[in-house]
């Protein structure tokens, strides 16, 4: 107890210098927590926006051929058909689900209910589409196989269409006009909180109905596919492209004829970006904290210099080198610990303020800026380590002081 009191008295004696010295550590710890907390919040917000998208999936569509092949010229346009989908389901064992989609189709005020009108995207889909993009229903049901087989004029409203056309009224079972045709509403999609896959403005209908209503024949615009267990999305993507190129007489090495988006690769790239971002934030925060530690070390060097006679007297009276070193290290650790704790408190407080202010800023994803319990414990460990490192050089300098020279010091 006397030891701690002695340390505190030493720090308190030079109050202004101690405050200015500790401010560097305080600022460094606060910035570390702010950077890591806000950065983690942004990362979590972005991950939430893309949650529900199957990481083992890909989607693809047609483009213009870039090479001649088997008598077919380059620059040729071609279409994927429902016959291709049936063939892919038989031959591509790497795929667990293959879902054809006709999209997008939108025009001004293309949907009407009573006196209310709106402009929405129209998707022609199969029942598998529900799981491919993780649509949740707040009422009714989704498109089923009977709808596809019988070309039923039914549809599922996106949340925005439901709000604008019905304003909270239950629309299931009611008729709406899509273009010049009437469709019966069989389901309503819940609000999609994800920004990366926005389905709120989409009205889905059976693929067969879409093709017939808009004279699309057997043509589909895109293929959504999900891998079988244990299969990489890249292998499935390659297998699908191989079949399509063979059927439509496209050169096997024509990379432009089919565009594709591999979610497995996209998610991997996003994860690398997240790891790099968090590493950069840690580097910046720790750099700021270390600069504060350097300030503490410099001040402790000055303190040791000022206390040369005191240290010499202690050595002359028999104080061991360890006692001298312990005194200097303890002062350094206590100073950094107090400043670091205040920095943690300030950082947590500012993170709470950020959580209240950031949602009000337009085009900012939802952020839950916070630090984990593990990070808080890690911060305390970092504080102690910083204090020890900041005090090592001054403590070594104190040990080098010889009693005779110290007593003759003016």
N, C-alpha and C positions, 0 to 999 in steps of 0.2 A: 504493500500500500504506500509506504514511504517512497519507494522507488518510482511509482507512477506519479505521486504528488510532486516529486522532484522534477520529473520530466515535464509535467504540466506547468510548473512554475517557470521552467526555462523557456518554454514556448510562449507563455503568457507575458513574460518580461519584455519580449520584443513583439508586441501584439501586431503592430502595423506590418512589420516585415513578415510575420507568420501568415497573416491574412493574404497579403499579396503573393506569397510563395504558394500557399495552398490553393489560391484561385486557379493556378494553372492546372492542378490536378482536378479540381472541381469542374472546370470547363471541359477538360478532356474526357472525364467520365460522363458528364452530361451529354456531350456531343456523341460519344460512343453509343450510349443508350438510345438517343434520338435517331441516329442514323440507322442502327440495327433494327430498332423498333418500327420506325416508319417504313424502312425497306422491307422488313418481314411482312408488315401490314399490306403493302402494295403487292408483294408476291402472293400472299394468301388471297387477296382480292381478285387478282388476275386468275389464279388457279380456280377460284370459285366460279368465275365467269366462264371458264372452259370446262367446268366439271360436268360430268354426265356424257361428255363426248367419248366414245369408245377409243381408247388408245391403240387397240388392235384392229383398227378399221382403216379403210381408204375409200375415196370416191373418185370417179373418173368419167370422162366424156370424150366425144369425138373432136377432132381438129382436122386440118387439111394435110393430106399426105405430102411428104417432102421428097419421096423417091419413087421412080417407076418400078413396077414389079408385076411379073407374069402378064405382060401385055397391057397393064393398067398404067395410065400416065401419072406423073407427079402433079400436085396441086388439085387432087381429086377430093371432093367432099363425100362423106359417107355417114351412115346413121346406124346407131345401135337399135335393135328391135326386140320385141318380147320373145321372138324365137331364139335370139342370142341368149337371152336370160335363161330360158329353159335349158339350152345347151350348156351354159356355164354351170348351172346347178348340178348337171349330171357329170361333167368332166373335171371341174375344179374341186378336188377333194380338200384343198387347203382352205376353202371358204366354208364357214358354218352357215352364213346368211348372205344372200345376194338380193338386194332390193332395188328394183327399177323405179326411177322417179322422172316425171315429166314436169319441167319447171324452167325458168319462171314464166308466168303469164300474168301481166298486170296492165290495167288501163285506168283512165280517170273515171271515178265513180262507177266502178264495174259491179258493185254489190248494192242492193237496195232492200230495205225492209220498211214498208209503209212509206213515210215521208223522209226517212233517213237514208243517206247514201254514204258510201265510203270507197276508197281505193285500196285493194289488198292483193297480195300475191296469191295465185292459185297453184296448188301442187296436186298432181295426180300421183297417187302412191298406192302401195300394197300394205297389208297389215304390219309387215316387218318394220316399216318406217317408224312406228311408234317407239320401238326399242332402239333403233339406230341413233336417234337424236334425243332419246330420253324425254319424250313428251309426257307430261302429267295431266290427267284429266280432272277437272273440278266438277264435272257432271256429264251424264250420258255415257256413251261408249265410243270406241274408235272404229275405223273402217275395218270390215271383216271380209272373209273369203266369199260369203254369199253376196255381198255388195259388188265384189269384183266379177263374180260369175254372172250375175243378173244385170250388170250395168246399171245399178241403182243410182238415182239422182239424189244422193245423200252427201252431207258434208260435215266437217268438224271445224268449228270456229276457233280462230286464234283469240287470245285474251283481249287484244286491242279491239278487234272486230266486235267481240261480245260487249265490251264496255261502250263503244261508240253507237252500236245499233240497238242495244237492248237496255243499257244503263242499269244493270243489276237485275233485270227481269229474267226469269228462267226461259231460255230460248229453245230448249230441247223439245223436238216435235213440231216446231213452227216452220213455216215455209219462208224462204228468202229468194229474191231474184239475183241470179248471177248472170250478168249479160241479159239475154232474152229468155233464159230458162229458169225454171223454179227448182229449188233444191230443198229437201227436208233436212233440218238440223238434227243430227243424232248425238252430237257430243260437243263439249266446250273444253278447250285446253286451259290449264291454269297459267297464271302469269309466269313468264320465263325470266328469271332474274339474271340469266347469263347475257352478257353483252356480245360475246363472241359468236353465239348461235342464236339469233333473235328470231323466234317463231311466233311472236305475238301478232304480227301483221300477215300471217299466212292462213289461208283457208284450204284445208285438204279435202280431197274427194277421191273416190275409187279411180285407179289408173285407167281402167277400161272405159269408164264414163268420160274421163277427161279426153282420152284419145278419140272417142266417138264424137263428143260435143264440139271439139275444136279441129276435127278433120286431121288428126295426127296419125291415122292408120295404126301401125304397130310400133311406131317410132317412140323411143324414150330418150330423154336428154342426158340423164346421168345414171351411173350405177353406184349404189352404196353397198359396200361389202364388209363383212366382219369375219375374222379368221376363226378357224377351228382351234380347239385347245392345243397349246404347245407349238403353234405355227406362227412364224414371223409375218408381219403385214407385208414386208417387201417380197417374200416368197409368194404370197397370195396375189399380190399386185402383178408380179411377173407372170404367174400362171394365167390370170385373166387376160392380160394383154396378149399372151401367146395364142390363146384360143381365138380372140377377136381378130388378130392379124391374119391367122390362118383362114378363117371363114370369109373375111372381107378382102382377101388377096392384097395384104399390105406387107411391105418388106419387113422381115424380122428385125432389122437394124434401124427402122424408121422410128426415131424417138419423138417426132413431132406429131405423128398421126393420132396419138391418144394422149390427152393431158390427164394428169392424176395428182391427187393430193393424199399423201401417206401420213395419217395422223400419228403413227408410231414415230416416224422420223421428226415430225413437227414437234411433238411433245418432248422428244429427246433434245432437240435444239433449244426449246424453251427452258428445259431443266438446266442445260449448260449455261444459258444466259442468266438464269436465277442464281446459280452457284457462283458465276463470275461477279454478278452484281453484289451479292452478299459478301463475297471475299473482298471486293473493293471497298465496301462500306466499313468492314472490319479493319481493313488496312488504314483507311483515313482516320477512323475513330481511335485506333491504337496509336497511330502516329501523333495525334493531338495529345493523347494521354502521356505518351513518352516524352513529348516536349515539356509537359508539365513536370514530369519526373526529373528531367534535366535541370529545370529551375530549382526544384527542391534540393537536388544534389549540390548545385552551385551555392545556394544559401547555406547549406550545412557545412560546406567547405569554409565559408566566411565565418560561420559560428565557431567551427573548430579553431580557426585562426585567432579569433577573439578570445577563446578560452584556453589558449596555450598555457598560460601560467597555472590555471586551475587544473588542467590535465597533468602538468608537470608535478604539482603538489600531490595529486592523487597517486601518481606513479611513485613519488618519493616516499609516501606513507604506506606503500606496499600494495596498492591496487593492481590487480592482475590485468594483463592485456585483454582478457575476455570481458572484464567488468567495464573497461574503457570502451571497447567495441560495442558491448551491449547497450551502454548509455547512448551512444551516437545513433545506433540502429533503431533503438526504441523511440528516440525523438523523431527520426525520419518516418518510421512506420505510423506513429500516432498522428503526426501531422497529415500524412497522406490519407490515413484511414478516415479521419474526421472530414477532410475535404472530399474524399471519395464518396462517403455516405451522403453528404449534402448533395453531391453531384447526382447520385442515384435518385434521391428524393426529388430533385429538380427535374431530372429526365423523365421519371414516371409521371410527375405532375404535368409536364408539357405534352407527353404522349396522350394523356387524358383530354387535354385541351384540343390537341390535333384531331382526336376522334370525333369531337363535337363540331369542329370547324371545317374539316376536309369534305364531308358529305355535301356541304353547301356550295362547293366550287364546281361549276359545270365541267363535264367531260372528265371528271376524276373518278376512277373505279372505286367501288366500295372498299374502304380501308379499315382494318382493325389493328391499329398501331399499338402494339404491346410487346412486352418482353416476357419470356417464360421464366418460371421459377429457377430452372437450371441456369439461365443466363444471369439472373440476379446473384445466384451463388457464385457463378464464375466471375462476375464483376467484383465481388468481395475478395476472391482469391487474387484477382489481378491487382487490386488495390494493395494488398499485403506484399505481393511480389514487387510492385513498383516501389513501395516504401523501402523494402530491403535493398533493392538495386540502387535506389537513390542514396542510400546511406552507406553503401559499401566503400566507395571511394573516400568520402570524408572519414569513415571509421579507420580505414587503412592509413590515412594521413595522420589521424590522432595517435595510432600505434607507433608511428615513426618518430614521434616527439620524444626526445631524450630529457629526463628530469633535470639535468644540470643546465642544458640549454634553455629549457622552458623557464626555470627559475631566474635566469639572467635576462629573460625577455622583458623589454620595457613595454 
